[in-house]
Amino acid sequence: MITFNGQLTPARQDENVTIYVGASGSTWKVVGIAVTQLDGRFEFVWEAEAAGIYAVRASWAGDYAYRSSISVTKNAVVVPFFLVALIAVAVAAAVIGAVAVFALKRAKQKALRLEESQPSMF
């Protein structure tokens, strides 16, 4: 999922901002229209059909007072869900492992202290 945020400056309310996405080697594709708020800000959420690297940009057609405008192109990386889940599981396993090692070290230290505190028998 990619969230587009932007703002027309000076502020223009109720203006259409066209959102474009391009994948490697393909032409620009219109994925939606965002409408500006009172302060000129807009937001648009797009759900990618597949994982990959996408080029994204926005454009505004202009009005009676201002010419049209096209944003700079930015790149966005969409990661497959299973990869995100795999990373989360790996991080959780590392944390659990670290806690287990720490707990074992403390238990071993405690056992050694108990042995040292016992008087020797002859």
Contact map, one row per residue, 1 for C-alpha under 8 A:
11100000000000000000000000000000000000000000111100000000000000000000000000000100000000000000000000000000000000000000000000
11110000000000000000000000000000000000000000111100000000000000000000000000010100000000000000000000000000000000000000000000
11111000000000000000000000000000000000000011110000000000000000000000000000000000000000000000000000000000000000000000000000
01111100000000000000000000000000000000000111110000000000000000000000000000000000000000000000000000000000000000000000000000
00111110000000000000000000000000000000001111000000000000000000000000000000000000000000000000000000000000000000000000000000
00011111000000000000000000000000000000001110000000000000000000000000000000000000000000000000000000000000000000000000000000
00001111101000000000000000000000000100111100000000000000000000000000000000000000000000000000000000000000000000000000000000
00000111111100000000000000000000000100011000000000000000000000000000000000000000000000000000000000000000000000000000000000
00000011111100000000000000000000000000010000000000000000000000000000000000000000000000000000000000000000000000000000000000
00000001111100000000000000000000000000010000000000000000000000000000000000000000000000000000000000000000000000000000000000
00000011111110000000000000000000000001111000000000000000000000000000000000000000000000000000000000000000000000000000000000
00000001111111100000000000000000000111110000000000000000000000000000000000000000000000000000000000000000000000000000000000
00000000001111100000000000000000001111110000000000000000000000000000000000000000000000000000000000000000000000000000000000
00000000000111110000000000000000001111000000000000000000000000000000000000000000000000000000000000000000000000000000000000
00000000000111111000000000000000001100000000000000000000000100000000000000000000000000000000000000000000000000000000000000
00000000000001111100000000000000111100000000000000000000000110000000000000000000000000000000000000000000000000000000000000
00000000000000111110000000000000111100000100000000000000011110000000000000000000000000000000000000000000000000000000000000
00000000000000011111000000000111110000000000000000000000011100000000000000000000000000000000000000000000000000000000000000
00000000000000001111100000000111110000000001000000000001111000000000000000000000000000000000000000000000000000000000000000
00000000000000000111110000011111000000000000000000000001110000000000000000000000000000000000000000000000000000000000000000
00000000000000000011111000011110000000000000000000000111100000000000000000000000000000000000000000000000000000000000000000
00000000000000000001111111111000000000000000000000000111000000000000000000000000000000000000000000000000000000000000000000
00000000000000000000111111110000000000000000000000011110000000000000000000000000000000000000000000000000000000000000000000
00000000000000000000011111000000000000000000000000001110000000000000000000000000000000000000000000000000000000000000000000
00000000000000000000011111100000000000000000000000000000000000000000000000000000000000000000000000000000000000000000000000
00000000000000000000011111110000000000000000000000000000000000000000000000000000000000000000000000000000000000000000000000
00000000000000000000011011111000000000000000000000000000000000000000000000000000000000000000000000000000000000000000000000
00000000000000000001111001111100000000000000000000000000000000000000000000000000000000000000000000000000000000000000000000
00000000000000000001110000111110000000000000000000000000000000000000000000000000000000000000000000000000000000000000000000
00000000000000000111100000011111000000000000000000000000000000000000000000000000000000000000000000000000000000000000000000
00000000000000000111100000001111100000000000010000000000000000000000000000000000000000000000000000000000000000000000000000
00000000000000000111000000000111110000000001010000000000000000000000000000000000000000000000000000000000000000000000000000
00000000000000011110000000000011111000000001000000000000000000000000000000000000000000000000000000000000000000000000000000
00000000000000011110000000000001111100000111000000000000000000000000000000000000000000000000000000000000000000000000000000
00000000000011111000000000000000111110000110000000000000000000000000000000000000000000000000000000000000000000000000000000
00000011000111111000000000000000011111111110000000000000000000000000000000000000000000000000000000000000000000000000000000
00000000000111000000000000000000001111111100000000000000000000000000000000000000000000000000000000000000000000000000000000
00000000001111000000000000000000000111111000000000000000000000000000000000000000000000000000000000000000000000000000000000
00000010001110000000000000000000000111111000000000000000000000000000000000000000000000000000000000000000000000000000000000
00000011111110000000000000000000000111111100000000000000000000000000000000000000000000000000000000000000000000000000000000
00001111001000000000000000000000000111111110000000000000000000000000000000000000000000000000000000000000000000000000000000
00011110000000001000000000000000011110011111000000000000000000000000000000000000000000000000000000000000000000000000000000
00111100000000000000000000000000011100001111100000000000000000000000000000000000000000000000000000000000000000000000000000
00111000000000000010000000000001110000000111110000000000000000000000000000000000000000000000000000000000000000000000000000
11110000000000000000000000000000000000000011111000000000000000000000000000000000000000000000000000000000000000000000000000
11110000000000000000000000000011000000000001111100000000000000000000000000000000000000000000000000000000000000000000000000
11000000000000000000000000000000000000000000111110000000000000000000000000000000000000000000000000000000000000000000000000
11000000000000000000000000000000000000000000011111100000000000000000000000000100000000000000000000000000000000000000000000
00000000000000000000000000000000000000000000001111100000000000000000000000000000000000000000000000000000000000000000000000
00000000000000000000000000000000000000000000000111110000000000000000000000000101000000000000000000000000000000000000000000
00000000000000000000000000000000000000000000000111111000000000000000000000001111000000000000000000000000000000000000000000
00000000000000000000001000000000000000000000000001111100000000000000000000001110000000000000000000000000000000000000000000
00000000000000000000001100000000000000000000000000111110000000000000000000111100000000000000000000000000000000000000000000
00000000000000000000111100000000000000000000000000011111000000000000000000111100000000000000000000000000000000000000000000
00000000000000000000111100000000000000000000000000001111100000000000000011110000000000000000000000000000000000000000000000
00000000000000000011110000000000000000000000000000000111110000000000000011110000000000000000000000000000000000000000000000
00000000000000000011100000000000000000000000000000000011111000000000011111000000000000000000000000000000000000000000000000
00000000000000001111000000000000000000000000000000000001111100000000011000000000000000000000000000000000000000000000000000
00000000000000001110000000000000000000000000000000000000111110000001111000000000000000000000000000000000000000000000000000
00000000000000111100000000000000000000000000000000000000011111000001110000000000000000000000000000000000000000000000000000
00000000000000011000000000000000000000000000000000000000001111100011100000000000000000000000000000000000000000000000000000
00000000000000000000000000000000000000000000000000000000000111111111100000000000000000000000000000000000000000000000000000
00000000000000000000000000000000000000000000000000000000000011111111000000000000000000000000000000000000000000000000000000
00000000000000000000000000000000000000000000000000000000000001111110000000000000000000000000000000000000000000000000000000
00000000000000000000000000000000000000000000000000000000000001111110000000000000000000000000000000000000000000000000000000
00000000000000000000000000000000000000000000000000000000000001111111000000000000000000000000000000000000000000000000000000
00000000000000000000000000000000000000000000000000000000000011111111100000000000000000000000000000000000000000000000000000
00000000000000000000000000000000000000000000000000000000001111100111110000000000000000000000000000000000000000000000000000
00000000000000000000000000000000000000000000000000000000001111000011111000000000000000000000000000000000000000000000000000
00000000000000000000000000000000000000000000000000000000111100000001111100000000000000000000000000000000000000000000000000
00000000000000000000000000000000000000000000000000000000111000000000111110000000000000000000000000000000000000000000000000
00000000000000000000000000000000000000000000000000000000100000000000011111000000000000000000000000000000000000000000000000
00000000000000000000000000000000000000000000000000000011100000000000001111100000000000000000000000000000000000000000000000
00000000000000000000000000000000000000000000000000000011100000000000000111110000000000000000000000000000000000000000000000
00000000000000000000000000000000000000000000000000001111000000000000000011111000000000000000000000000000000000000000000000
01000000000000000000000000000000000000000000000000001111000000000000000001111100000000000000000000000000000000000000000000
00000000000000000000000000000000000000000000000000111100000000000000000000111110000000000000000000000000000000000000000000
11000000000000000000000000000000000000000000000101111100000000000000000000011111000000000000000000000000000000000000000000
00000000000000000000000000000000000000000000000000110000000000000000000000001111101100000000000000000000000000000000000000
00000000000000000000000000000000000000000000000001100000000000000000000000000111111100000000000000000000000000000000000000
00000000000000000000000000000000000000000000000000000000000000000000000000000011111110000000000000000000000000000000000000
00000000000000000000000000000000000000000000000000000000000000000000000000000001111111000000000000000000000000000000000000
00000000000000000000000000000000000000000000000000000000000000000000000000000011111111100000000000000000000000000000000000
00000000000000000000000000000000000000000000000000000000000000000000000000000011111111110000000000000000000000000000000000
00000000000000000000000000000000000000000000000000000000000000000000000000000000111111111000000000000000000000000000000000
00000000000000000000000000000000000000000000000000000000000000000000000000000000011111111100000000000000000000000000000000
00000000000000000000000000000000000000000000000000000000000000000000000000000000001111111110000000000000000000000000000000
00000000000000000000000000000000000000000000000000000000000000000000000000000000000111111111000000000000000000000000000000
00000000000000000000000000000000000000000000000000000000000000000000000000000000000011111111100000000000000000000000000000
00000000000000000000000000000000000000000000000000000000000000000000000000000000000001111111110000000000000000000000000000
00000000000000000000000000000000000000000000000000000000000000000000000000000000000000111111111000000000000000000000000000
00000000000000000000000000000000000000000000000000000000000000000000000000000000000000011111111100000000000000000000000000
00000000000000000000000000000000000000000000000000000000000000000000000000000000000000001111111110000000000000000000000000
00000000000000000000000000000000000000000000000000000000000000000000000000000000000000000111111111000000000000000000000000
00000000000000000000000000000000000000000000000000000000000000000000000000000000000000000011111111100000000000000000000000
00000000000000000000000000000000000000000000000000000000000000000000000000000000000000000001111111110000000000000000000000
00000000000000000000000000000000000000000000000000000000000000000000000000000000000000000000111111111000000000000000000000
00000000000000000000000000000000000000000000000000000000000000000000000000000000000000000000011111111100000000000000000000
00000000000000000000000000000000000000000000000000000000000000000000000000000000000000000000001111111110000000000000000000
00000000000000000000000000000000000000000000000000000000000000000000000000000000000000000000000111111111000000000000000000
00000000000000000000000000000000000000000000000000000000000000000000000000000000000000000000000011111111100000000000000000
00000000000000000000000000000000000000000000000000000000000000000000000000000000000000000000000001111111110000000000000000
00000000000000000000000000000000000000000000000000000000000000000000000000000000000000000000000000111111111000000000000000
00000000000000000000000000000000000000000000000000000000000000000000000000000000000000000000000000011111111100000000000000
00000000000000000000000000000000000000000000000000000000000000000000000000000000000000000000000000001111111110000000000000
00000000000000000000000000000000000000000000000000000000000000000000000000000000000000000000000000000111111111000000000000
00000000000000000000000000000000000000000000000000000000000000000000000000000000000000000000000000000011111111100000000000
00000000000000000000000000000000000000000000000000000000000000000000000000000000000000000000000000000001111111110000000000
00000000000000000000000000000000000000000000000000000000000000000000000000000000000000000000000000000000111111111000000000
00000000000000000000000000000000000000000000000000000000000000000000000000000000000000000000000000000000011111111100000000
00000000000000000000000000000000000000000000000000000000000000000000000000000000000000000000000000000000001111111110000000
00000000000000000000000000000000000000000000000000000000000000000000000000000000000000000000000000000000000111111111000000
00000000000000000000000000000000000000000000000000000000000000000000000000000000000000000000000000000000000011111111100000
00000000000000000000000000000000000000000000000000000000000000000000000000000000000000000000000000000000000001111111110000
00000000000000000000000000000000000000000000000000000000000000000000000000000000000000000000000000000000000000111111110000
00000000000000000000000000000000000000000000000000000000000000000000000000000000000000000000000000000000000000011111111000
00000000000000000000000000000000000000000000000000000000000000000000000000000000000000000000000000000000000000001111111000
00000000000000000000000000000000000000000000000000000000000000000000000000000000000000000000000000000000000000000111111100
00000000000000000000000000000000000000000000000000000000000000000000000000000000000000000000000000000000000000000001111110
00000000000000000000000000000000000000000000000000000000000000000000000000000000000000000000000000000000000000000000011111
00000000000000000000000000000000000000000000000000000000000000000000000000000000000000000000000000000000000000000000001111
00000000000000000000000000000000000000000000000000000000000000000000000000000000000000000000000000000000000000000000000111
